[in-house]
Amino acid sequence: MAVLFGALLIGGSITAFSNFGNNNDTSSSTNPQNIQQLISNLTSPTIPGAKAIGNDNAPINIIEFGDYQCPFCARFNQETKDDLISKYVDSGIVRFGFKDLVINDLPKDKLSTLGAEASYCAAEQDKYWEYHDEVYRNSRGENTGWISQDSLISFAKNVNMTDISEFTSCLESHKYNQLVVENDMFAKNLGLASTPTFLILKENSTRIAAVEGAQPLEVFDDVVNQMLNNTL
């Protein structure tokens, strides 16, 4: 199902909005069952150990689509994510999740995919978010060689992974390769093409906002407040 977003400029960021099912289109993309399936896919964790941060009953969901080699994803992680978590997730307003959108793989050097695979190996040991943050803390840009099997194992040691041997076996086996490919296809079928892109959804609504880029907290303030006040 391809979903097209109409772009608007709000608060200094490229923001896109879609109001699913509120037009006369009778195609499968606006079928209520398909709409609910799309929302379920957006808000469900890729695997149980990669669950979103926050209260399951939070009224707003923010899902980041990112690439582990993306410098702008790293900038968001280092400059904005903690403040967003503190202000909105810890207060019960937002659930924050992450899904893979792979844009920096080279044809014979799929290191963004490898980094994503490693995150799910970490999730098996309940270290998904710790590992996610550690990878971004060590970001050195796109295809500069900083992601490798050895560095990913080092990051696992840095977050005190319970069983390094198990993590290493998981990584070497490429156990989660197909899962990362499916995540990436899901994102691209939505029409997403840049990282980071944040999809923001309100509970019991079919309206979705998309914020592109490493935006400051004020941009998220604007979209979240408008969603809470039903002004989008």
SERO-4910 file (N, C-alpha, C, O; in steps of 0.05 Angstrom, whole numbers):
BEGIN
 pado doro    nc1    nc2    nc3   cac1   cac2   cac3    cc1    cc2    cc3    oc1    oc2    oc3
  Met    A     17    -24      0      0      0      0     17     25      0     33     29     19
  Ala    A     16     41    -20     31     66    -21     14     88     -9     -9     91    -16
  Val    A     27    103      8     13    126     21     28    151     14     52    154     19
  Leu    A     14    170      2     27    195     -7     20    217     13     -3    220     21
  Phe    A     40    232     22     36    254     41     39    280     25     56    283      8
  Gly    A     21    299     32     23    326     20     40    343     38     35    345     62
  Ala    A     60    355     27     80    370     43     71    398     49     61    412     32
  Leu    A     75    406     74     70    433     84     94    442     99    109    426    110
  Leu    A     98    468    101    121    479    116    110    491    142     95    511    141
  Ile    A    116    478    165    106    487    190    129    488    210    143    468    213
  Gly    A    131    509    225    151    511    246    180    507    236    197    498    252
  Gly    A    185    513    211    213    511    201    220    483    192    242    479    183
  Ser    A    201    464    194    208    437    185    190    429    162    168    440    158
  Ile    A    199    410    146    181    399    126    163    380    140    171    360    151
  Thr    A    137    386    140    117    370    154     96    361    134     87    377    118
  Ala    A     89    336    136     70    325    116     46    314    131     49    303    153
  Phe    A     23    317    119     -1    308    133    -18    290    114    -19    294     90
  Ser    A    -30    271    126    -49    254    112    -73    249    129    -70    243    153
  Asn    A    -96    250    117   -121    245    132   -134    221    119   -151    224    101
  Phe    A   -126    197    127   -134    172    114   -164    168    117   -175    170    138
  Gly    A   -176    161     94   -204    152     95   -224    174     96   -248    168     96
  Asn    A   -216    199     96   -235    221     97   -239    234     70   -242    259     68
  Asn    A   -239    219     49   -246    229     22   -263    208      8   -271    189     20
  Asn    A   -268    213    -17   -286    195    -32   -271    173    -47   -284    158    -62
  Asp    A   -246    170    -42   -230    149    -55   -238    122    -44   -238    118    -19
  Thr    A   -246    104    -61   -254     77    -52   -233     56    -57   -238     32    -55
  Ser    A   -208     65    -62   -187     46    -67   -179     32    -41   -187     40    -19
  Ser    A   -162     11    -43   -154     -4    -20   -139     13      0   -139      6     24
  Ser    A   -125     34     -9   -109     50      9   -126     65     29   -115     72     50
  Thr    A   -152     69     23   -169     83     42   -190     65     55   -207     74     70
  Asn    A   -188     39     50   -205     20     63   -200     21     93   -177     19    102
  Pro    A   -221     24    110   -216     27    139   -200      4    151   -184      8    169
  Gln    A   -204    -20    141   -189    -43    151   -159    -40    145   -142    -46    162
  Asn    A   -153    -31    121   -125    -26    113   -113     -3    128    -89     -4    135
  Ile    A   -129     17    134   -119     40    149   -111     31    177    -90     38    187
  Gln    A   -128     16    190   -122      6    217    -98    -13    217    -83    -13    236
  Gln    A    -95    -29    195    -72    -46    193    -47    -30    191    -26    -36    203
  Leu    A    -48     -8    175    -25     10    172    -17     22    199      6     22    206
  Ile    A    -37     32    214    -31     44    240    -20     23    259     -1     29    274
  Ser    A    -31     -1    258    -20    -23    275      9    -29    268     25    -33    286
  Asn    A     15    -30    242     43    -35    233     62    -13    242     85    -19    250
  Leu    A     52     11    242     69     34    250     75     33    280     97     39    288
  Thr    A     56     25    296     58     27    325     67      1    338     73      1    362
  Ser    A     69    -21    323     77    -46    335    108    -48    334    120    -40    314
  Pro    A    121    -60    354    150    -64    353    158    -84    332    142   -103    326
  Thr    A    181    -81    320    191   -100    301    194   -127    313    186   -147    301
  Ile    A    205   -129    337    206   -153    353    199   -144    382    203   -121    388
  Pro    A    190   -163    399    182   -155    426    203   -139    441    196   -120    456
  Gly    A    228   -145    438    249   -132    453    255   -104    443    271    -89    456
  Ala    A    244    -96    420    248    -69    409    223    -52    412    217    -36    395
  Lys    A    210    -55    435    185    -41    440    190    -11    443    212     -2    451
  Ala    A    170      4    435    172     33    438    175     41    468    167     27    486
  Ile    A    188     64    472    191     75    499    166     90    506    156    106    491
  Gly    A    155     84    530    133    100    540    108     84    546    108     59    543
  Asn    A     88     98    556     63     85    565     47     75    540     44     90    521
  Asp    A     38     50    542     23     39    519     -3     55    514    -13     54    492
  Asn    A    -13     69    534    -38     84    531    -33    114    525    -51    130    526
  Ala    A     -8    121    518     -2    149    511    -19    158    487    -23    142    469
  Pro    A    -29    182    487    -47    191    466    -32    196    439    -45    197    418
  Ile    A     -6    200    440      9    206    416     31    185    412     45    177    431
  Asn    A     35    176    387     57    159    379     76    174    361     66    187    341
  Ile    A    101    174    366    122    184    348    139    160    340    151    147    356
  Ile    A    141    156    314    157    134    303    179    146    286    173    159    265
  Glu    A    204    143    294    226    152    278    234    130    258    237    107    265
  Phe    A    237    138    233    249    121    212    277    130    207    281    153    199
  Gly    A    296    113    213    324    121    212    343    100    201    336     77    198
  Asp    A    367    109    196    389     93    185    413     97    205    418    120    212
  Tyr    A    426     76    213    447     78    233    472     92    223    489    100    239
  Gln    A    474     96    197    497    112    187    489    141    180    505    156    171
  Cys    A    464    148    186    454    174    179    464    195    199    458    193    223
  Pro    A    480    215    191    490    235    210    468    252    222    471    262    245
  Phe    A    447    257    207    425    273    218    409    257    239    398    269    258
  Cys    A    407    231    236    395    214    256    412    215    282    401    217    304
  Ala    A    438    214    278    456    216    302    453    243    315    453    245    340
  Arg    A    451    264    299    447    291    311    421    293    327    421    303    350
  Phe    A    400    282    316    374    282    331    378    266    357    370    275    379
  Asn    A    391    243    355    395    226    379    411    240    400    405    237    424
  Gln    A    431    255    392    449    268    411    439    294    421    446    302    444
  Glu    A    422    308    405    415    336    413    386    339    421    379    357    436
  Thr    A    368    321    412    339    326    417    325    303    430    307    307    446
  Lys    A    333    278    425    318    255    434    314    255    464    292    250    474
  Asp    A    335    259    480    332    258    509    313    279    519    297    273    538
  Asp    A    313    303    508    294    324    516    266    316    509    247    321    524
  Leu    A    262    304    485    235    295    478    225    274    496    202    274    504
  Ile    A    243    255    503    235    233    522    227    245    549    207    238    560
  Ser    A    244    263    559    239    275    585    213    290    586    198    288    605
  Lys    A    207    306    565    184    323    565    158    308    559    137    314    571
  Tyr    A    159    290    540    134    278    530    131    249    537    108    240    543
  Val    A    152    233    536    149    205    542    147    200    572    129    185    581
  Asp    A    165    212    587    164    208    616    138    218    629    130    209    650
  Ser    A    125    237    616    100    249    626     75    233    616     53    240    624
  Gly    A     80    213    600     57    196    591     43    206    566     22    195    559
  Ile    A     53    227    553     39    238    530     46    223    504     29    221    487
  Val    A     71    214    502     81    203    477     94    175    482    106    170    502
  Arg    A     89    158    462    105    133    459    124    138    436    116    148    415
  Phe    A    149    131    440    170    136    419    181    110    409    192     95    425
  Gly    A    179    105    383    190     81    372    208     86    349    211    109    340
  Phe    A    221     66    339    241     68    317    238     45    298    234     22    306
  Lys    A    239     52    272    239     32    251    260     38    231    269     61    228
  Asp    A    269     18    216    291     21    198    282     32    171    263     22    159
  Leu    A    297     51    161    295     61    134    324     63    124    339     81    131
  Val    A    332     43    108    360     40    100    366     56     75    355     49     53
  Ile    A    382     77     77    388     93     53    418     95     47    425    105     27
  Asn    A    434     85     65    463     89     62    479     63     56    503     64     55
  Asp    A    465     41     51    479     17     43    492     21     15    480     34     -2
  Leu    A    516     10     12    528      8    -14    522    -19    -26    516    -38    -11
  Pro    A    523    -23    -53    516    -48    -65    530    -73    -53    518    -94    -49
  Lys    A    556    -69    -46    571    -92    -35    579    -88     -6    596   -102      4
  Asp    A    567    -68      6    577    -60     33    552    -50     49    549    -26     54
  Lys    A    536    -69     58    510    -62     70    513    -58    100    503    -74    116
  Leu    A    527    -37    107    534    -33    135    511    -20    151    509    -25    175
  Ser    A    494     -5    138    470      5    152    452    -18    160    441    -19    182
  Thr    A    449    -37    141    433    -61    147    446    -77    170    432    -86    187
  Leu    A    472    -79    169    486    -94    190    481    -81    218    477    -95    238
  Gly    A    482    -54    219    477    -40    244    449    -45    254    445    -49    278
  Ala    A    430    -45    236    402    -51    244    399    -80    253    385    -85    273
  Glu    A    412    -99    240    412   -126    249    422   -128    278    411   -142    294
  Ala    A    444   -114    283    456   -115    309    437   -104    331    437   -114    353
  Ser    A    421    -84    324    402    -73    343    382    -94    352    374    -94    376
  Tyr    A    374   -111    334    355   -132    341    368   -155    356    356   -168    373
  Cys    A    394   -160    351    409   -179    367    410   -168    396    408   -184    415
  Ala    A    414   -142    399    414   -130    425    387   -132    438    384   -135    463
  Ala    A    366   -129    422    338   -130    433    332   -157    445    316   -159    464
  Glu    A    345   -178    434    341   -205    446    349   -206    475    339   -222    491
  Gln    A    368   -188    483    377   -188    510    368   -162    525    380   -153    544
  Asp    A    345   -152    515    332   -128    528    351   -104    530    351    -89    549
  Lys    A    368   -101    509    386    -78    508    382    -61    483    400    -47    474
  Tyr    A    358    -62    471    353    -49    446    359    -19    447    375     -9    431
  Trp    A    347     -5    466    350     24    466    378     32    476    389     52    466
  Glu    A    390     18    495    417     24    503    436     21    480    454     37    476
  Tyr    A    432      0    464    449     -6    441    444     15    419    463     26    407
  His    A    419     21    413    412     41    394    426     68    400    438     79    382
  Asp    A    425     76    425    438    101    432    469    100    430    482    119    422
  Glu    A    480     77    437    509     73    435    519     75    407    540     87    401
  Val    A    504     63    388    512     64    360    513     93    351    532    102    338
  Tyr    A    492    108    358    491    136    349    511    154    364    521    174    353
  Arg    A    518    146    388    540    161    402    566    159    388    583    177    389
  Asn    A    570    137    374    595    131    360    594    137    331    612    130    316
  Ser    A    574    151    322    570    157    293    594    172    282    604    191    294
  Arg    A    602    163    258    624    176    244    617    181    215    634    182    197
  Gly    A    591    184    209    582    191    183    575    167    165    574    145    174
  Glu    A    571    174    139    562    154    120    586    139    107    603    152     95
  Asn    A    586    113    109    605     96     95    634    105     99    649    107     80
  Thr    A    641    110    124    669    117    131    683     94    144    706     96    152
  Gly    A    670     71    146    683     47    157    680     43    186    690     24    198
  Trp    A    665     61    200    663     59    229    644     37    238    646     27    260
  Ile    A    626     29    220    609      6    226    622    -19    215    628    -20    191
  Ser    A    627    -38    232    637    -64    223    628    -85    243    617    -78    264
  Gln    A    633   -109    238    625   -130    257    640   -126    283    629   -129    305
  Asp    A    666   -119    281    682   -115    306    671    -91    322    669    -93    346
  Ser    A    665    -69    309    656    -45    323    629    -50    336    623    -41    358
  Leu    A    611    -65    322    585    -71    333    587    -89    357    571    -86    376
  Ile    A    606   -107    357    611   -123    381    622   -106    404    615   -110    427
  Ser    A    639    -87    397    650    -69    418    628    -52    430    628    -48    454
  Phe    A    609    -43    414    587    -28    425    570    -45    444    560    -35    464
  Ala    A    567    -71    437    553    -89    455    567    -91    482    553    -92    503
  Lys    A    593    -92    482    608    -93    507    605    -67    522    603    -68    547
  Asn    A    603    -45    508    601    -19    521    575    -16    537    574     -2    557
  Val    A    554    -30    527    528    -28    541    524    -52    559    501    -57    568
  Asn    A    545    -67    565    544    -89    583    524   -111    575    508   -120    591
  Met    A    526   -118    549    509   -139    539    513   -164    556    535   -172    562
  Thr    A    491   -177    564    492   -200    582    509   -222    571    526   -234    586
  Asp    A    505   -229    546    520   -252    534    531   -243    507    518   -243    487
  Ile    A    557   -236    508    570   -226    483    572   -248    463    569   -243    439
  Ser    A    577   -273    471    578   -295    452    552   -299    437    552   -303    413
  Glu    A    530   -297    452    504   -300    439    499   -277    420    488   -280    398
  Phe    A    506   -253    428    503   -229    411    519   -233    385    510   -228    363
  Thr    A    544   -242    388    562   -245    365    551   -266    346    552   -263    322
  Ser    A    541   -288    357    530   -309    340    506   -299    325    503   -305    301
  Cys    A    490   -284    338    466   -272    325    475   -254    302    464   -255    280
  Leu    A    494   -237    307    504   -218    287    516   -233    263    511   -226    240
  Glu    A    533   -252    269    547   -267    248    527   -283    230    533   -287    207
  Ser    A    505   -292    242    486   -308    227    468   -291    209    453   -302    193
  His    A    468   -264    213    450   -246    199    421   -255    204    404   -255    185
  Lys    A    415   -263    228    389   -273    235    366   -254    228    345   -262    220
  Tyr    A    372   -228    231    350   -208    227    352   -193    200    339   -172    197
  Asn    A    367   -204    182    371   -190    156    344   -186    142    337   -164    133
  Gln    A    328   -207    140    302   -205    126    283   -186    140    268   -172    127
  Leu    A    285   -185    166    268   -167    182    275   -138    175    257   -122    172
  Val    A    300   -132    173    309   -105    166    300    -98    138    291    -76    133
  Val    A    303   -117    120    294   -113     92    264   -107     91    255    -89     77
  Glu    A    248   -121    107    219   -117    108    213    -89    120    195    -76    110
  Asn    A    227    -81    141    223    -55    152    228    -33    132    213    -14    129
  Asp    A    250    -37    117    258    -17     97    238    -15     75    231      7     66
  Met    A    228    -38     66    207    -38     45    182    -25     55    169    -10     40
  Phe    A    174    -30     79    151    -18     91    153     13     91    134     27     82
  Ala    A    176     23     99    181     52     99    179     63     71    167     84     67
  Lys    A    192     50     53    193     61     25    166     59     12    159     76     -5
  Asn    A    150     39     19    123     37      8    105     59     19     85     66      6
  Leu    A    112     71     41     98     94     52    106    120     37     93    140     41
  Gly    A    126    118     21    136    141      6    158    156     21    165    178     13
  Leu    A    169    144     43    190    157     58    217    153     43    222    131     33
  Ala    A    233    174     42    257    172     26    281    185     40    303    184     29
  Ser    A    278    197     63    300    210     76    300    204    106    279    198    118
  Thr    A    323    205    118    325    200    147    338    224    161    355    237    150
  Pro    A    329    229    186    306    215    199    280    228    189    278    251    183
  Thr    A    259    211    188    232    220    184    216    210    208    217    186    215
  Phe    A    200    227    220    184    220    243    154    221    236    144    242    227
  Leu    A    141    199    239    112    198    235     99    202    263    106    187    282
  Ile    A     80    220    264     67    227    290     37    222    287     24    233    270
  Leu    A     27    204    304     -1    196    303    -15    201    329     -3    198    351
  Lys    A    -40    208    328    -57    211    352    -75    187    355    -85    177    335
  Glu    A    -78    177    379    -95    154    385   -124    160    374   -134    181    377
  Asn    A   -135    139    361   -162    140    351   -166    161    329   -188    172    325
  Ser    A   -145    167    314   -146    186    292   -132    174    268   -114    158    271
  Thr    A   -140    181    244   -127    172    220   -109    194    209    -99    191    187
  Arg    A   -105    215    224    -88    237    215    -59    232    224    -54    226    247
  Ile    A    -41    234    205    -12    229    210      4    253    201      0    264    179
  Ala    A     22    262    218     41    283    211     68    271    207     76    252    221
  Ala    A     83    282    188    110    272    184    130    296    186    127    316    172
  Val    A    150    293    203    170    313    207    196    302    196    205    280    204
  Glu    A    209    316    178    234    307    166    258    322    177    256    346    182
  Gly    A    280    308    182    305    320    190    309    321    220    292    314    235
  Ala    A    334    329    227    342    330    255    331    357    267    347    376    271
  Gln    A    305    358    272    293    382    281    296    386    311    299    366    326
  Pro    A    295    411    320    297    416    349    271    409    363    250    404    350
  Leu    A    271    409    389    248    401    405    224    419    399    201    409    399
  Glu    A    228    444    393    206    463    388    188    454    365    164    459    366
  Val    A    200    441    345    184    431    323    165    409    332    141    408    324
  Phe    A    175    391    349    158    370    360    137    382    379    114    372    380
  Asp    A    144    402    394    125    416    411    101    425    394     78    421    402
  Asp    A    107    437    372     86    449    355     67    427    345     43    430    347
  Val    A     78    405    334     61    384    323     46    370    344     22    364    341
  Val    A     59    363    366     46    348    388     23    365    400      1    355    404
  Asn    A     28    391    405      7    408    416    -16    411    397    -39    411    406
  Gln    A    -11    414    372    -33    416    353    -49    390    351    -74    391    349
  Met    A    -36    367    353    -50    342    353    -67    339    378    -90    330    376
  Leu    A    -56    346    401    -71    344    426    -95    362    426   -116    355    438
  Asn    A    -93    385    413   -115    404    412   -132    402    388   -150    418    383
  Asn    A   -127    380    372   -144    375    349   -144    398    329   -165    404    317
  Thr    A   -121    411    326   -120    434    307   -105    427    282   -101    445    265
  Leu    A    -96    402    279    -84    394    254   -106    383    235   -100    375    213
***
